[in-house]
């Protein structure tokens, strides 16, 4: 490693990134430092964005939360549980208290691991990612952000500046599965959002494909089948089909954390449960 | 001389009190110095070059690129080992640095010294080793059958223990159950990775500060490897961050000494977590085939067991673990006829060795799974079946040895079975299976209850000359009496220094006791394992105190003009029981008194090589567990709701420390039951970090209900028996049994994964 650069503000960060396109961004360091310490990654340089004020705050613009990429999960849990219940639920499942104090959504996006717990809620909620560079700022739908494991549309000179997430219009759920009751990397995870005004369902799956994936067929199916006006109980046939379609959206692998078959099975179970819980919440509201 | 009437004041923090650990506050505050915190002004750092192959010829080592880096001082290989290039606890079969052959992935081939740890690691990566890969033998069954390459001169069988007792009954009206069980490879997961500081001395010797479980066995092996007399290899125990058996074998010690002696500079070595996973031995993975036969009313008639342990590339303690697994394969039950074959083999997997429970844990999962299966076949309550067959004092074990001393096996089980059951699951998802993952609202939740009973030997077995040494000095200082206790016994976190001080206080009636650092300047204490140190080193401290006390009383007798036999020590005085007069000890200590004592337990015998019969064990310890679990049958997630454990400790020298051992043992047992497994494929560890080698968190560890019996033994200090291992032994079996009870299906392998639970629940 040849350099360590510290950005004072977003403009400075973009300048540094343009000057050092091979630098790896570091904020909380909960991924980057693990990679460094294990010798799995050897970045040419580190670009510290942990002190960039623009990344450390969130704001509300009408029905959208603009979440700075460097806001740690602890603050998402504490401050955004009402506006973004799905993301906050996912944030609660991440690592330990110490990890949540440092880790950020920007880090999950930068690492682009299919197991990033914050990612399925962003996809389900149809968030968009704000990418900043000296060339300007562009917005990419979260659903189009990921290209493969560890790969995204982020260009060499770009920085994840913020995530724009619609304020929840209805119930949002997130559930994951791991072989331990806390501090565990997901074997599978599912996020579901209900958007009653638009009669739309969001559903995304983590840890079951090369990237976090949207279960589009499941979304369309549920959007059409749910009794938005009558709010009648969900028929078992609907949850079963929804679960099937969610599982069909995955392309899991066998690895040290679980087999492909089990991951697919777990996605189906979690999809059925999260839709049921969200619907129950909607019926009560 | 002051001769005053006695003031009877009981000594504080003596035997039986929950004296506070001297290191407790420092450890909680992060201020305690572990061996990884050691430093020296002139020190350089060592790093290890390790084999990437499970089995390969070493054709050559080229260190030129590493040595070309500025700040790299030295690279050593096998040819640089001045003494015998072999170490090992039972047989010296493991090279300090590989010669022409490597037998496992992670085997040390060369060591590097450089100015800083990062540079040393980079240099190690630049050492070029040419290998010619050989076929790797990673399947223990294949190793046993004689297939595949022969890995050691005497073949691939490390040990075969054959136990035969009684005649197998004729097959009439016998209920027979069979089962095959597997236990995965558990890691000790101690928090302080291997580390040490070796400081060369002007006399061509070396002072080594290190974490270990047994200073003298390290010294013995190091002296031979370094080609030095033992007195030139002096060891001092550093702060040990946990051990659990994983520090019985050498790791960094020989490498650091080699580098330090060659360089003439202090050398520090410290593994990272990933290296630690290949840097120490693990619990033996086990495959077990069982057959139990019983009468219709649930009396065991026979047990057949065939057990295979994967010893990995080197012997370590495999032979002794094999002995233990064989001896306890039938469990704490009266069985008229046994046919047990327990074998361990060499493979090209990572070496297996000592871990808390030492062979008894694996077979406990086997025999307890069988007892549940038998109970089901008999239509009998599993508790009742166990009660009907439990050993008691006077019972005969599988090895023909009669159980002497307390054996309250049935009582322990009754106690855990009699505890009220925990309330039904609530609605807080954090307390349901999945915990923080928010994966269930109790959909289809199943509750289960399971039991485990266990037995293990305490102290060393089979004729081993097991002893401990203690030196106790009493002196006057600042108008007060001070006792110093010096042993080589390793405090590894279990609280031995606390216990030693408690014993000295009680024996000498002195409040101020200093435990000197453990080192090789005093005689051998034996190992901090086999649940033996309180018994053996505690016994040695007690004996040395008794010798000191005798001399103090002689002096007091002179002063008081009374016979020493009527005098006793109390609260810093010698007190006459006849006249009530007393003399302060401080006045008797114009010159200090020092005594050294060696303590031995009674002799044991080796097992008969044909029948496996013999009085091989000093003592048996027993524990009972009851686990209550909630299971999410669809996902297979498990939440352990409560674990009850009852254990007979003879005498709780420090009740708080006993409870600590029980909490820790239960947590480690729960880990083995549900998640802790070193996953190995083709000889390679797939999960060498705490990201994927999972140990229980506070969200996994349930409340415990502890029951400590104190039935004194006649043959041990204060009637105590070892407490460290029993609370682990049957915890995994109980948790697995509870999950089976919940899902109503067989689960024959631990750790029980969510995937296996989900599959079992579907198939039920």
Interface residues (C-beta under 8 A of the other chain):
Chain A: X34 X37 X38 X39 X89 X92 X93 X96 X174 X175 X176 X177 X178 X179 X180 X181 X182 X183 X184 X185 X186 X187 X256 X257 X258 X259 X262 X265 X266 X269 X270 X273 X277
Chain B: X121 X272 X274 X433 X434 X435 X436 X437 X438 X439 X440 X441 X443 X634 X635 X637 X639 X674 X675 X679 X686 X687 X689 X691 X692 X694 X696 X697 X698 X699 X700 X753 X754 X755 X758
